[in-house]
Structures are given as structure tokens and as C-alpha cells.
Amino acid sequence: MDVKASAVTEQQHEAAHDKSQSLLHSSSIEPEVAFPGSFGAKATGQARITGRSKLRRDYLRRDWLDISIWKSAFIELAGTAALCYTSGLIDVTLANLQNPDAIPAYVGISNIVLLALFIYATAPGSGGHINPAISFSTFLTGLTTLSRAVCYMMGQLVGAGLAGGLLRGSLGHAGVIK
């Protein structure tokens, strides 16, 4: 009885294994995406620009009305504004130190910490680009669409300008320019 039972369980195990392998290699299964602006084109299932001009036109025109792109662009705006404002405050504070030899070390360390903090903070919502050069390069490589890249870059530029205006307003002309 034990030999028969073990043969049945072995056959069931092989059948389950074959079924799981066929499901694994099925083309209907697509990987889940944390955010569409991901750096992994293969992981997100996004394709590069190839093919006829109609495909290129569709690639360049799609997603402009997608609300998730605008939400992600706002996250980029807020993250860039907060990064630039905090970095500006640190730089103004360091410029008023009595020991000017230590300033470059403090600026370098603060920028490393701030960049890491803001990239990790914005990565789940938008990809953590924070920099228009990153957004532009992801568009050129085909990892993001034109609409997403343009919205991100506009958000980043507006956020940096907003941070500059906030610095000027909070510190005044004498506090910002020394």
C-alpha cells in the first residue's frame, strides 16, 4: 500500500510541477510594476521606440491625460523643491561659519545625505529622478514616455525655482547672496 501511495504522490507532485512550469513560462503573465517610471524596461514590460512611424507617434502621444503621470510629476516638484530649499539653507548656514576650511567637507557630506534621503523618499511614487538630466536620459533610452519625461522635467524645474523663491523670501537678499 505504501508503494502505491508513494507512486501516486510522486505523480501528483510531477503534475503540479509541470503545471507550475507551464504557468511560469506563459506569456499572459506580466510582471507587476511599482511605478511606470521604473529604470528596468524589461521588468516593467515597456518597449523601446521601434517599428513604423505610427508606432512612434502613438508612443509620443500617449499618456498625457493619465492622472498617475501628473501625480508623479507633483511628487518630483515637491521633492526637488524640498531638496533645493534644504540644501540652500545648509549652504547659507555653512557660509556663515568662522572656519572656511571646513566648508567644502560639510557641503559634500550634506549633499550626499540629502540626495540619498530625497531619492529614497520619492522613489516609490515617481522613481526618484529629482534631476531633469535623469528624466531626459530615461526618455532617450526609452525607459519613460515623452509625456512622463516632460511632466517630470517641468515639475523639477518649477520645484527648483520655487525653492529659490522661498530661500529669497525667507532669508532676504542679504542672507542669500553674500
C-alpha positions as CSV (number, residue, x, y, z in Angstrom):
1,M,0.0,0.0,0.0
2,D,2.8,2.3,0.8
3,V,4.5,1.8,-2.6
4,K,1.2,2.6,-4.4
5,A,0.6,5.7,-2.2
6,S,4.1,6.9,-2.8
7,A,3.8,6.4,-6.6
8,V,0.5,8.4,-6.6
9,T,2.0,11.2,-4.6
10,E,5.1,11.3,-6.9
11,Q,2.8,11.5,-9.9
12,Q,0.8,14.3,-8.3
13,H,4.0,16.1,-7.5
14,E,5.3,15.8,-11.1
15,A,1.9,17.0,-12.5
16,A,1.9,20.1,-10.1
17,H,5.5,20.8,-11.1
18,D,4.7,20.6,-14.8
19,K,1.6,22.9,-14.3
20,S,3.7,25.5,-12.4
21,Q,6.4,25.5,-15.1
22,S,3.8,26.0,-17.9
23,L,2.3,28.9,-15.9
24,L,5.7,30.4,-15.3
25,H,6.6,30.4,-19.0
26,S,3.1,31.6,-20.1
27,S,3.1,34.9,-22.0
28,S,-0.1,36.0,-20.3
29,I,1.7,36.6,-17.0
30,E,3.2,40.1,-16.8
31,P,5.4,41.4,-14.0
32,E,3.9,43.8,-11.5
33,V,5.3,47.4,-11.6
34,A,5.9,49.6,-8.6
35,F,5.7,52.7,-10.8
36,P,5.7,53.2,-14.5
37,G,8.8,55.4,-14.5
38,S,11.0,52.4,-13.4
39,F,14.5,52.1,-14.7
40,G,14.1,48.5,-15.6
41,A,12.4,48.4,-19.0
42,K,12.3,44.6,-19.1
43,A,10.8,44.5,-15.6
44,T,8.1,47.0,-16.4
45,G,7.2,45.5,-19.8
46,Q,7.7,48.8,-21.5
47,A,9.1,48.7,-25.0
48,R,11.6,50.9,-26.7
49,I,10.7,53.0,-29.7
50,T,10.9,50.7,-32.6
51,G,8.9,50.0,-35.7
52,R,6.9,52.2,-38.0
53,S,6.2,55.9,-37.7
54,K,2.6,55.2,-36.5
55,L,4.0,53.3,-33.5
56,R,6.4,56.2,-32.8
57,R,3.6,58.7,-33.0
58,D,1.5,56.6,-30.6
59,Y,4.4,56.3,-28.3
60,L,5.0,60.1,-28.2
61,R,1.3,61.0,-27.8
62,R,0.0,58.5,-25.3
63,D,-0.4,59.1,-21.5
64,W,-0.9,62.9,-21.5
65,L,-4.2,62.6,-19.7
66,D,-3.1,59.8,-17.3
67,I,-3.5,61.2,-13.8
68,S,-0.8,59.0,-12.4
69,I,1.8,60.9,-14.5
70,W,0.6,64.2,-13.1
71,K,0.7,62.8,-9.6
72,S,4.2,61.6,-10.1
73,A,5.3,64.9,-11.6
74,F,3.9,66.7,-8.5
75,I,6.0,64.3,-6.3
76,E,9.0,65.3,-8.4
77,L,8.1,69.0,-7.9
78,A,7.8,68.7,-4.2
79,G,10.9,66.6,-3.8
80,T,13.0,68.9,-5.9
81,A,11.7,71.9,-4.1
82,A,12.4,70.4,-0.7
83,L,15.9,69.2,-1.7
84,C,16.9,72.6,-3.1
85,Y,15.5,74.6,-0.2
86,T,17.1,72.4,2.4
87,S,20.4,72.4,0.5
88,G,20.3,76.2,0.2
89,L,19.6,76.6,3.9
90,I,22.6,74.4,4.8
91,D,24.8,76.2,2.3
92,V,23.9,79.6,3.8
93,T,24.4,78.3,7.3
94,L,27.8,76.9,6.4
95,A,28.8,80.1,4.6
96,N,28.4,82.0,7.9
97,L,30.9,79.6,9.7
98,Q,34.1,81.1,11.2
99,N,36.3,78.3,9.8
100,P,36.1,78.5,5.9
101,D,38.4,75.5,5.6
102,A,35.8,73.0,6.8
103,I,33.0,74.3,4.5
104,P,33.8,72.0,1.4
105,A,33.7,68.9,3.6
106,Y,30.4,69.9,5.2
107,V,28.8,70.7,1.8
108,G,29.9,67.4,0.4
109,I,28.6,65.3,3.3
110,S,25.3,67.2,3.4
111,N,24.7,66.8,-0.3
112,I,25.4,63.0,-0.1
113,V,22.9,62.6,2.8
114,L,20.3,64.9,1.2
115,L,20.4,63.3,-2.2
116,A,20.1,59.8,-0.7
117,L,17.3,60.9,1.5
118,F,15.2,62.6,-1.2
119,I,15.8,59.9,-3.8
120,Y,14.7,57.2,-1.4
121,A,11.7,59.3,-0.3
122,T,10.4,60.0,-3.9
123,A,11.4,56.6,-5.5
124,P,8.1,54.7,-4.6
125,G,5.9,57.4,-6.0
126,S,7.8,58.7,-9.1
127,G,11.1,56.8,-9.5
128,G,13.2,59.4,-7.6
129,H,14.6,61.1,-10.7
130,I,14.9,64.5,-8.8
131,N,17.1,65.8,-11.7
132,P,16.0,66.8,-15.2
133,A,19.1,65.2,-16.7
134,I,18.0,61.8,-15.2
135,S,14.5,62.2,-16.6
136,F,15.8,63.3,-20.0
137,S,18.2,60.3,-20.2
138,T,15.5,57.8,-19.2
139,F,13.4,59.2,-22.1
140,L,16.3,58.9,-24.6
141,T,16.9,55.3,-23.6
142,G,13.2,54.5,-23.9
143,L,12.6,53.8,-20.3
144,T,10.0,56.5,-19.9
145,T,7.5,58.0,-22.3
146,L,7.7,61.5,-23.7
147,S,4.7,62.7,-21.6
148,R,6.2,61.4,-18.4
149,A,9.6,62.9,-19.1
150,V,8.3,66.3,-20.0
151,C,6.0,66.4,-16.9
152,Y,8.8,65.3,-14.7
153,M,11.3,67.9,-16.1
154,M,8.7,70.7,-15.8
155,G,7.9,69.7,-12.3
156,Q,11.6,69.6,-11.3
157,L,12.3,73.0,-12.9
158,V,9.3,74.6,-11.2
159,G,10.3,73.0,-7.9
160,A,13.8,74.3,-8.1
161,G,12.5,77.8,-9.0
162,L,10.0,77.6,-6.1
163,A,12.8,76.7,-3.7
164,G,14.9,79.6,-4.9
165,G,12.0,82.0,-4.3
166,L,11.3,80.5,-0.9
167,L,15.0,81.0,0.0
168,R,15.0,84.6,-1.2
169,G,11.7,85.2,0.7
170,S,12.8,83.6,4.0
171,L,16.4,84.9,4.1
172,G,16.1,88.1,2.2
173,H,18.7,89.5,-0.3
174,A,21.5,89.8,2.3
175,G,21.0,86.2,3.5
176,V,21.1,84.5,0.1
177,I,23.9,86.5,-1.7
178,K,27.0,87.0,0.4
